[in-house]
Amino acid sequence: MNRDTRRRILSHVVITLCGMAILVALVPLVLVLFHVISQGISSLNFAFFTEMPRPVGEPGGGMANAIAGSLIVTLLGAVFAIPIGVMSGIYAAEYSGTRIAGAVRFAADTLNGVPSIVIGVFVYTIAVLPFRSFSALAGGLALGIMMIPLIMRTTEELLRLVPPTLREGALALGATRARAVFTVVVPAALPGILTGILLALARIAGETAPLLFTAFNNRFWSTDVTQPISTLTVQVFTYAIAPYEDWHRQAWAGALVLVMMVFICSLLARLATARMERMQRGG
Amino acid sequence: MTLVHTSVPALAVPPRDAPLEPWQRPVAIDVERLNFFYGAKRALEDISVRISSHLVTAFIGPSGCGKSTFLRTLNRMNDIIPGTRVEGKVLIEGRDIYAPGTDVVALRRRVGMVFQKSNPFPKTIFENVAYGVRINGLTRSRAELEERVEESLQSAAIWDEVKDRLHDSALALSGGQQQRLCIARALAIRPEILLMDEPASALDPIATQRIEELIYSLKSSYTIVIVTHNMQQAARVSDRTAFFWLGRLIEYGATDRIFTNPAEKLTEDYVTGRFG
């Protein structure tokens, strides 16, 4: 067997292995999606989105309060996390060589690795105990704390990808450093930062553990952020561990809605990025 | 090192179109014994040079000779590179730009720069040109701003190509157009001096020719300093040429003389293509 043949065979083997790895990686995703859709679709109807949960034994009803609650809590999380995450990301990118930036980066990576239940307990002690009440705000704070490192690191990475010549161009026109960053560098990285934010949202929208001790749950319709609030994840959890067949079906439907929300978020991220990039490129 | 100012013997009455000799021209930039360090490495050694106003001065030399570094010391663009240090003086209108308390923003407004790789902002054509005008608060009304943008695009010889799509993205322009846009952007803040760092090195011959014609048309209004590794370009566009080698200024004088009758052996070897 000559060298060329050997090289061709090796190339085929490696490509086949890579292809198989992709399949293996996709199998769980497809299985989860298939399972959630097949189990959830039968219990999913219009009422699920518009009606409140019914008492045990009474069939039907929906999770309107939990869907609204999930949106509210996730939004609160975003309100906490976006300014802090983006600003600290800008700092870490701008002063990337300094010791403080290194410390900030290390802190963010550590925070990223903290188990979400720990964040839940932490927020419980600082935002639930003092007010003697679970609240949507506390839930949002917990989710926000989880989002900060995600947003910070994507912001930093994307700012570093902006060609230094753009910043130089702005400085050469008499821009101060801050001005160059905020009027040229950040806008250039904005599509990517936006994607990072939406992906972080999608990621934390599915969190349950940090909400157990913070947003708790609420059987009633509530949009008061100082009161406990129902969320899809906690509701699915509660229904799934309950002994009632009808609640199990509802939990599957809730899981399906959750997956759809995350999917839409990711899709929006892609579309928004593509659109903004097209606008910048002017194609 | 020796700074060679030798030149063709001055005629009693210079021919009408002949550029004035350096000492007969007002000096725009006066550099005295400039040293530049990247960390411990000395990248520029004792550079002294007088750049005459309203002429095109070309810096030539092989890669890594310090010509770009030197250009960037003239608007303190090297400030943003950590670990760099400058010694010596750069006098612009008699004031040392490295003196403590110098307003770098004001300096860069007077000393514009065009970069090797065109770097339009990811904004519209209009916003690119308006950027410097806006951040420096140079116009008072929208009409005045629009006028300034049009005038700058016209000076940069790109107005006719973009006048119907001022609000399209600048990134949709061709490479040569982008570079002329960047020149327009630099002109919009009405600098006195324009530094150009190999402005045509990434462009095709036709786009390069347009940039060269543009440089020629701009020199009546601006003092232009251009770095180029293209000797033909230096010969075509410049009045004065400075030859750099290993961080030193080897020879500086009228372009014609540098290319036809250099005083230094190194210069001769370089301009005749024996190295570089």
Interface residues (C-beta under 8 A of the other chain):
Chain A: G97 P163 T165 L166 R167 E168 G169 A170 L171 A172 L173 G174 A175 T176 R179 T183 V184 P187 A188 M279 Q280 R281 G282 G283
Chain B: N75 M77 I80 P82 V105 A106 R108 R109 G112 M113 F115 K117 N119 P120 F121 P122 K123 Y131 G132 I135 N136 D168 S169 A170 L171 A172 C182 R185 A186 I189
